[in-house]
């Protein structure tokens, strides 16, 4: 994973969880670099690197493999924890310059706001009510996590998942918001969930890819979202299928959280990926509820739902959302796309992503309880 340039006075590397970069060249204060596409079969855009020992320097980073910037430009952190968008206006000729403050020895730069196993552990550490268990062991020997929240009456089950494509990190913050809504919301919606609806959650469907900093999308021979079949390639796909079948009859719906293309068109809106027949009406109803009841700053326009068969939405039956939909008794299994950076003109932040998750959880409660 480590791809490092070591000049005499500063270093650039990806030797940390989620890191991804290839250094082409360094000429003085100009660095030419590109995203590492590794096992990805087509062009994709995720990157995340660290710079050290650059205090007081202005360094230009020029990307050599396509336009890899969101509508809010690059994302920056002084410590790898608190992130801010630098703005699309800093991007000039497919690169950007950054002036490191005097006394600041380190900086992190990324396509968007990252999220890795460390962040999940930090979140869970202060929420002991969330049951954590090992779903399976991954191909690289990691524990794949499954989370549970058990309701009082145990009448229904909702399955939630994120990081089916490992680079789609902001979806994880929305998932945190969904978990927190179940735990602590005191409205009738939160109470309904705690009384009647269990959460079963796969927070990192591709933990190996998340930690390695893979793109995850379009991986050869196929990625995790094309693996839900009788002969899955990945251990976690088989384990998720088995887990879903254990809840047949109680499993009511599932949401698989994604991030879309890097920017532009509908990729700067939150939207549902419409399922194939006969579940279009259920998807439209959930989208309408989410639109009508959202309270956070991120809009959720129902009309942005992408109908099945339109544009790229010809997802085969081997997707995770369709796997959920095949379980007997399920009303809706669907993917939802959460933009990396701008959503209906609103800049994505961690608090806003979590608030969006709360809105999605509220909409689940209204969808299942038939209250709008």
Secondary structure, DSSP 8 states (H G I E B T S, - for coil): ----EE-SS-EEE--STT-B-EEEEEETTEEEEE---TTBSS-----EEEEES-TT-EEEEEE-SS---BTTB-EEESSSSS-EE--GGG-BTTEEEEE--TT--EEEEESS----HHHHHHHHHT-TTSEEEEEEE-TTS-EEEEEEE--SS--EEEEEEE-SSTT-THHHHHHHHHHHHHHH--SHHHHHHHHHEEEEEES-TTHHHHHHT---TTBSS--GGG--STT-SSHHHHHHHHHHHHTTTTEEEEEEEE--SSSSGGGGS-EEE---TT-HHHHHHHHHHHHHH--SSS---GGG-B-TTSTT----TTSHHHHHHTSTT-SEEEEEE--SSEETTEE--HHHHHHHHHHHHHHHHHHHHT--
